[in-house]
Each structure stands twice: as C-alpha cells, then as structure tokens.
C-alpha cells in the first residue's frame, strides 16, 4: 500500500482523510502547516501528497512550487484538496489534480487510488487570465517571503536587545551581590576565629553552617561574574609561574569534606614531582573545581571519582572520571552550553545553574588547551571508570590573550 502525506490545518479534515485512507490499507502522515509539510515530504518520501491551499506558514501553492524543485519528488503526484483554491492555478504551479471540498467520502479513497495508479487529468491550455493569475500569485509569494524576512529580522534584533539586557543584568546582579557579601564574609571569619569574643560549641557549629552557605553563595556569584565575561568574550587571565600538580592538589583538598560526606572513594594518579608552568593558576583551579564538583555530584553515594595528571609535549592534562550514569549520546553535544542542564526542571535531583562546564571549557581554551568529554570512560589507578570522563588540557606556557567567544 502507499504512503500518503496530508497537509491540512483543520484537525477534523485530517481525521476524516486518515480514516478513509487507513481503511484502504494506506499509511497516512499528517502535517498541520506548509513548512512542516515540506519537511515531512523531504524526510518521508511519500507516494502521494494531498495539500490544502489555505494553510499557514506556506500556502498550498507555495508548498507545491517548493516540492517541484526536488528531483526526488518529481514523479510524486500532488493533489490540491481545497474549498478556496483555483483549479487552473493549482495545476499551473505543479499540482497533478484538484479535489473540491467537501470531499465525497464514498469516492475519495477511489480518487486517491486512481492518482496512485498514474491517472493525470487531460492537459489544459491556460488562458491569458490564468497567466495573469500566475503572475499575481508569484508576486504574492515574493511579498509573503519579504514579510517573513522582515519579521525574522525584527525578531533577531529583539533577541540581540534581550541578549544585551541579559548580560547587563548579570553584571549588575554580580555587583549588587558582591557588595553586601564582602562584609558578611569578613565578619563571619572574625566571629569564627573568636576575634570578637569567645564562643561556645553550639555557636561555632552555627557559624560553620553559615560559612558553608556563604561559600556556596560566593561560588554562584563567581560563576555569574565568569558567565558575564564568557558572554562578552572578555574573560581575562593573569598569568604567573605556578605548579600544575600543586594546583590540582589544592583543588582536591578543597573538596575533601564533600568527598567524605558522600562516602566517595577518590583515586589519585598524580606525578610525585612538580609540573612547572606559566598560566592563571586561580582560574585553572576553579575550572578543575567545576569538573570535580560535577563528578562528585553525579556519582552515587559510595561511588568512585578518579583524577589523573599527565604531562605531554606542550600541554598538561587532567582527567576526571566517575562511576555515575555518564552522559547520554543525545545530550553530549550540549553539555558545554551555558545554562544547559540534562534535567532542567524545578524538581531535579541536583543543584546548580548549568554554567560550570561552559566556564571550565572557556578557561581551558583561554589557557591554550581544551575541555572535552571522553565518551569511552577512563582507567585511573588500574580501575576503569565508565561514567562521565572529562579531559582538561592547558598549554605549559599559556598564551597572553583574552578568551574569545
């Protein structure tokens, strides 16, 4: 039996045609507008196309003209099925037949079957009036496309304005949060160090809890600052001599409490000696921290996170892998997009705003390297970790430059 593409915006008409054709054993593919109809025609390669003339997006004439430019659809019959279209114009733009609405339910499937078997109406000679209608139709199509281009241009400009406002919002929010946060951090430290008086155990415990929350808030604020730099293409680096291994060790130490809380086994495969380099060690440490935080977050309690460091000819590499669920193939291309989250719902299991990997990749590239997902997992300390695995590389001597978008 045949595959029929039906392009019709009225769901009642689609349902009727579907029932009539399914009863004859045909397969029916539906489209509710002209643009979707063209897409399905190119993708599905139907044996016959039924198209209403008065449909949104591209009308039936425009759809027919578009499909007739495809060599692979040259022999596919296109039937106009409409209450408002003109028969001569329909045939002139490339339709092979014309069925008037309302359709005759008793004869409709038979009519479609005739076209599938090769029936074509007798050729007609078009009058001067038909030629004029075709010229008017062509002009209308051009006007329609001009309108769409204008609408798209206006929408694009609005998106640019919104993008500028969004970046300005990030900048303002970062400033407004940083101003009151600075004295909070300072006074918390003074209280915890008992510079303002002795504290009992309950008070110290409360201060530690507050300090943890402030650190988390500070991390979100730092990410907002970095996102602003990322969006504007002005992520600046301040290079100096440093040790790559020492930077990795200090970053790992800052996550010791998280690792213990989640009962995670941390495998470390680090060189015994140092690896001297020239780069922005602070930004590098934060980039490594973003990846490590993800690994800890997405690894089940009691799982394993592995970290290995290697020196190559002109770069240093850190591999971070875990025993979590990994990254699905259909999500792998987007995980480095700012604000993208595999689960972006309000009820998701994991926190964060989805900018960590985007920032880490921008830092890695700004330091002359890159950050990539290793889909096959990684072996660290002789153990294969098949969850998510990321490789971050940096040049041994990072270029003096601003990371471009």
C-alpha positions in Angstrom: 0.0 0.0 0.0 1.0 3.6 -0.4 2.3 6.3 2.0 0.2 9.5 1.7 1.3 12.9 3.1 -1.7 15.0 4.0 -1.0 18.7 4.6 -4.1 20.3 6.3 -4.5 22.6 9.3 -8.0 21.5 10.2 -7.8 18.5 12.6 -11.3 17.3 11.7 -10.4 17.1 8.0 -7.1 15.3 8.8 -9.0 12.8 10.9 -11.6 12.1 8.1 -9.0 11.7 5.4 -6.9 9.4 7.7 -9.9 7.2 8.5 -10.8 6.9 4.8 -7.3 6.1 3.6 -6.4 3.8 6.5 -9.5 1.7 5.7 -7.9 1.1 2.3 -4.6 0.0 3.9 -2.7 3.2 3.1 -0.2 4.8 5.6 -1.0 8.4 6.4 1.5 11.1 7.5 -0.1 14.4 8.7 1.3 17.9 8.7 -0.6 21.0 10.1 1.2 23.7 8.1 3.1 24.2 4.9 6.6 24.4 6.5 6.1 21.1 8.3 4.6 19.6 5.2 7.7 20.4 3.1 9.9 19.0 5.9 7.9 15.7 6.0 7.8 15.4 2.3 11.6 15.6 2.1 12.1 13.2 5.0 9.3 10.6 4.4 9.4 10.5 0.6 5.6 9.8 0.3 3.9 8.1 -2.7 1.3 10.9 -2.9 0.8 14.4 -1.4 -2.6 15.9 -0.5 -2.3 19.6 0.2 -4.9 22.1 1.2 -4.4 25.5 -0.4 -5.3 27.7 2.5 -2.8 26.6 5.2 -0.5 28.6 7.5 3.3 29.0 7.0 3.5 28.3 3.3 0.2 28.0 1.5 -0.6 25.1 -0.8 0.7 26.9 -4.0 4.0 27.7 -2.3 4.3 24.1 -1.0 3.7 22.7 -4.5 6.3 25.1 -6.0 8.8 24.1 -3.4 8.3 20.3 -3.8 8.5 20.6 -7.6 12.1 21.8 -7.2 13.1 18.4 -5.7 14.2 15.9 -8.3 13.5 13.0 -5.9 9.8 14.1 -5.7 9.3 14.8 -9.4 7.2 11.7 -10.0 5.2 12.0 -6.8 1.6 13.2 -7.6 0.5 16.3 -5.7 -3.3 16.7 -5.3 -4.8 20.0 -4.2 -7.8 19.4 -1.9 -9.5 22.7 -1.0 -12.6 24.7 -0.9 -11.0 28.0 -1.8 -8.2 27.3 -4.3 -8.4 27.7 -8.1 -8.1 24.6 -10.3 -6.1 26.2 -13.1 -3.7 27.9 -10.8 -3.2 24.7 -8.8 -2.4 22.8 -12.0 -0.2 25.6 -13.3 2.1 25.6 -10.2 2.6 21.9 -10.4 -0.3 20.0 -8.9 -1.4 16.9 -10.7 -5.0 17.0 -9.6 -7.6 19.1 -7.9 -10.3 17.8 -5.4 -13.0 20.1 -4.2 -14.1 20.3 -0.6 -16.2 19.0 1.0 -14.9 15.7 -0.2 -17.2 12.8 -1.2 -16.4 10.2 1.5 -17.7 7.4 -0.7 -15.5 8.2 -3.7 -12.5 9.8 -2.0 -10.3 6.7 -1.5 -11.1 5.6 -5.0 -10.0 9.0 -6.4 -6.7 8.8 -4.5 -6.2 5.3 -5.8 -6.6 6.5 -9.4 -3.8 9.1 -8.9 -1.6 6.4 -7.3 -2.0 4.2 -10.3 -0.9 7.0 -12.6 -4.0 8.9 -13.6 -3.5 12.5 -14.6 -6.1 15.0 -15.8 -6.0 15.9 -19.5 -3.6 18.7 -20.2 -5.3 22.1 -20.3 -4.2 25.2 -22.2 -4.0 28.2 -19.9 -5.7 31.4 -20.8 -4.3 34.9 -20.6 -6.4 35.3 -17.4 -4.6 32.3 -15.9 -1.3 33.7 -16.9 -2.2 36.9 -15.1 -3.3 35.0 -12.0 0.1 33.1 -12.0 2.0 36.4 -12.2 -0.1 37.8 -9.3 0.5 34.5 -7.4 4.2 34.8 -7.9 4.1 38.4 -6.7 2.1 37.4 -3.7 4.7 34.7 -2.9 7.5 37.2 -3.1 5.6 39.6 -0.9 4.9 36.8 1.6 8.6 35.9 1.7 9.6 39.6 2.1 7.2 39.8 5.1 8.7 36.7 6.6 12.2 38.1 6.2 11.2 41.3 7.8 9.6 39.5 10.7 12.7 37.4 11.2 14.9 40.5 11.1 12.8 42.2 13.7 12.8 39.1 15.9 16.5 38.8 15.5 17.0 42.4 16.6 14.8 41.9 19.6 16.9 38.8 20.5 20.0 40.9 20.3 18.5 43.6 22.6 17.4 40.9 25.1 20.9 39.4 24.9 22.5 42.8 25.7 20.0 43.3 28.6 20.8 39.8 29.9 24.5 40.5 30.0 23.9 43.8 31.7 21.7 42.1 34.2 24.4 39.6 35.0 26.9 42.4 35.5 24.5 44.4 37.8 23.4 41.4 39.9 27.1 40.3 40.4 27.9 43.8 41.6 24.9 44.1 43.9 25.5 40.7 45.4 29.3 41.2 45.9 28.9 44.5 47.8 26.9 43.2 50.8 28.6 39.8 50.7 32.1 41.2 51.3 31.4 42.4 54.9 29.4 39.2 55.6 32.4 37.0 54.7 34.7 39.2 56.8 32.6 39.3 59.9 31.9 35.6 59.7 35.6 34.9 59.6 36.2 37.2 62.6 33.5 35.5 64.6 34.7 32.0 63.8 38.3 33.0 64.8 36.8 34.4 68.0 38.3 37.8 67.4 35.1 39.4 68.7 34.8 37.2 71.8 34.7 33.6 72.9 32.0 31.3 71.5 30.5 28.1 72.8 30.3 24.9 70.7 26.7 25.5 69.5 27.6 29.0 68.3 30.7 27.7 66.5 28.7 25.0 64.8 26.1 27.5 63.7 28.8 29.8 62.3 30.3 26.9 60.4 27.0 26.1 58.8 26.6 29.8 57.9 30.1 29.9 56.5 29.3 26.8 54.2 26.2 28.6 52.9 28.1 31.8 52.3 30.8 29.8 50.4 28.1 28.3 48.2 26.7 31.8 47.5 30.1 33.1 46.8 30.6 30.2 44.3 27.4 31.1 42.5 28.4 34.8 42.4 31.8 33.9 40.9 30.0 31.9 38.3 27.9 34.8 37.4 30.9 37.0 37.0 32.5 34.4 34.8 29.4 34.0 32.7 29.4 37.7 32.1 33.0 37.5 30.9 32.1 34.5 28.8 29.2 36.2 27.2 31.1 39.3 26.4 34.2 37.5 25.2 36.3 39.3 27.8 37.4 36.6 30.2 40.8 38.0 31.2 43.7 36.0 32.6 46.5 36.9 34.9 49.4 34.6 34.3 52.3 33.8 36.6 54.6 31.0 37.3 52.9 28.1 39.1 52.9 24.3 39.6 50.2 22.3 37.8 50.3 19.4 40.2 50.1 21.7 43.2 47.1 23.5 41.8 45.4 20.1 41.3 46.2 19.0 44.9 44.9 22.2 46.4 41.7 21.9 44.4 41.2 18.3 45.6 41.8 19.3 49.2 39.1 21.9 49.0 36.6 19.1 48.1 37.7 16.8 50.9 34.6 17.4 53.0 32.2 16.8 50.1 34.0 13.5 49.3 33.8 12.4 52.9 30.1 13.4 53.2 29.1 11.3 50.2 31.4 8.4 51.2 33.1 8.6 47.8 36.4 6.9 47.1 38.9 9.3 45.5 41.5 7.7 43.3 44.5 10.0 42.6 47.1 9.3 39.9 49.4 12.2 40.3 53.2 12.6 39.5 55.5 12.7 42.5 57.4 15.7 41.3 56.1 19.1 40.2 55.0 20.3 36.8 56.0 23.9 36.5 54.1 26.2 34.1 53.0 29.7 33.3 49.3 30.5 33.4 46.4 31.8 35.6 46.5 29.2 38.4 43.5 30.7 40.1 41.2 30.4 37.1 42.6 26.9 36.3 41.9 25.7 39.9 38.3 27.0 39.6 37.9 25.2 36.2 39.1 22.0 37.7 36.8 22.5 40.6 33.8 22.9 38.3 34.5 19.4 36.8 35.3 17.8 40.1 32.1 19.2 41.6 30.1 17.7 38.8 31.8 14.3 39.2 31.1 14.3 43.0 27.5 15.5 42.5 26.6 12.9 39.9 28.3 9.9 41.4 26.1 7.8 43.7 27.0 7.7 47.3 29.8 5.2 47.9 30.9 5.5 44.3 34.3 6.3 42.9 35.8 9.5 41.4 39.3 9.3 39.8 41.8 12.1 39.0 44.9 11.6 36.9 47.5 14.1 35.7 49.8 13.6 32.7 52.4 15.7 31.0 52.5 15.8 27.2 54.9 17.6 24.8 53.4 21.1 25.1 50.5 20.6 27.4 49.4 19.3 30.8 46.3 17.2 31.1 44.0 16.3 34.0 41.5 13.5 33.6 38.5 13.4 35.9 36.2 10.4 35.7 33.5 8.9 37.9 31.2 5.9 38.3 27.9 7.8 37.7 25.4 7.3 34.9 27.5 9.2 32.4 26.3 11.5 29.6 23.7 10.2 27.1 24.8 10.4 23.5 22.0 12.7 22.6 23.0 15.2 25.3 26.8 15.1 24.8 26.8 17.9 22.2 25.0 20.4 24.6 26.6 19.9 28.0 29.1 22.6 27.3 26.4 25.2 26.5 25.9 27.8 29.3 22.7 27.2 31.4 22.1 23.8 29.8 21.2 21.0 32.2 20.4 17.4 31.5 17.5 17.8 33.9 16.4 21.5 34.0 13.2 21.0 35.9 12.5 22.6 39.3 12.2 19.2 40.8 15.6 18.0 39.6 17.8 15.9 41.9 20.9 18.0 41.5 21.5 21.7 42.2 23.4 24.3 40.1 22.6 26.6 37.3 24.3 24.8 34.5 27.3 27.0 33.7 30.2 25.1 35.2 31.3 23.1 32.2 30.8 26.1 29.9 33.1 28.2 32.1 35.6 25.4 32.5 35.9 24.9 28.7 36.3 28.7 28.2 39.1 28.7 30.8 40.8 25.7 29.3 40.8 27.3 25.8 41.9 30.6 27.1 44.9 28.8 28.6 45.9 27.2 25.3 44.1 23.9 25.8 40.6 22.5 25.7 38.0 20.6 27.7 36.4 17.5 26.1 34.1 14.7 27.1 35.8 11.3 26.8 32.8 9.1 25.8 34.5 5.7 26.4 35.3 6.5 30.1 38.8 6.3 31.6 41.1 4.0 33.5 42.7 5.5 36.6 44.9 3.7 39.1 44.2 0.5 37.2 40.4 0.8 37.6 38.0 1.5 34.7 35.5 4.3 35.5 32.7 4.1 33.0 30.6 7.1 34.0 31.4 10.6 32.8 35.0 11.3 32.0 36.5 14.7 31.1 39.9 15.7 29.8 41.1 19.2 30.5 44.4 20.3 28.9 46.3 23.6 29.2 49.5 24.8 27.5 52.6 24.6 29.6 53.1 28.2 28.9 49.6 29.8 28.3 49.2 32.5 25.7 48.8 36.0 26.9 45.4 36.7 25.5 41.7 37.2 26.2 39.4 34.2 25.7 37.3 35.0 22.7 33.6 33.8 22.5 
